[in-house]
Amino acid sequence: MTDLIHVILLGIIEGITEFLPISSTGHLLIAEKFGLGARSDLFNVGIQAGAILAVTLIYWRRIWQLFTQWREPANRDYLLKLAVAFLITAVLGFVAVKQGFKLPETVTPIAWALVIGGLWMIAAELLAARQPDRTEVTWKVAILVGIAQMIAGIFPGTSRSAATIFAAMLAGTSNRAAATEFAFLVGIPTMYAATGYELLKVLKDGGTAHEDWTALAVGFVVSAIVAFIAIKWLLGYIRTHRFTAFAVYRIAFGVALLLLVPAGG
């Protein structure tokens, strides 16, 4: 029963943090470090897929429009840019895996990433506010979002949503809603691909017998439900608010971790 509660809590943490710009991977690693138990890579990526399912459901009309009306120049152009951003992330991510990159197992680098990312968000928000309100997604935006997504993937605490949203805003899509939509839509194929990759690795290594599939299923469902609520709230929030509150939270949380956790812990 205790383990089930831990799984539910991890699903809740993932659902809340995956699309809020505060780093889901960082929060999951910290939660596991402080008592919720270490989980497999497949579990961590799998519950992220639950959150991605939520954003898929929220944007299903937009996705349907893009694919059913792809002959329209605007939709075809948007799809191509989504594809390029995804491919950049996939290629760079593959290179990182081949180079033997592994997520940090200590809290300190995550704490620093939270603090630095928070300061960067405040600066980026100020810079974006000086630009004219633009909703167009340019090729420059697509390329930088793809790069930002990969960087966030290898540095827990950075936040994929924060990195991609602000990359888009600073590169020219200064409208928060438009930047957020593109960032979230790029995340859909990225996280599904990451989940599929981890699943294939487990199957290839014969690790299915050791995977707790019940825990994975529960975490997936909880994450999907909580993420649906969190995304709906966020999309309403950004219509009238900046991301400053999230930046302040990141800085405060990161500083608290640096003060409470011993160096190298």
Secondary structure, DSSP 8 states (H G I E B T S, - for coil): -HHHHHHHHHHHHHHHHTTTTT-HHHHHHHHIIIII----HHHHHHHHHHHHHHHHHHTHHHHHHHHHTTTSHHHHHHHHHHHHHHHHHHHHHHHHHHTT-----SSHHHHHHHHHHHHHHHHHHHHHHTS-------HHHHHHHHHHHHHHHHSTTS-HHHHHHHHHHHHT---HHHHHHHHHHHHHHHHHHHHHHHHHHHHHTTGGGGS-HHHHHHHHHHHHHHHHHHHHHHHHHTTT--SHHHHHHHHHHHHHHHHHS-TT-
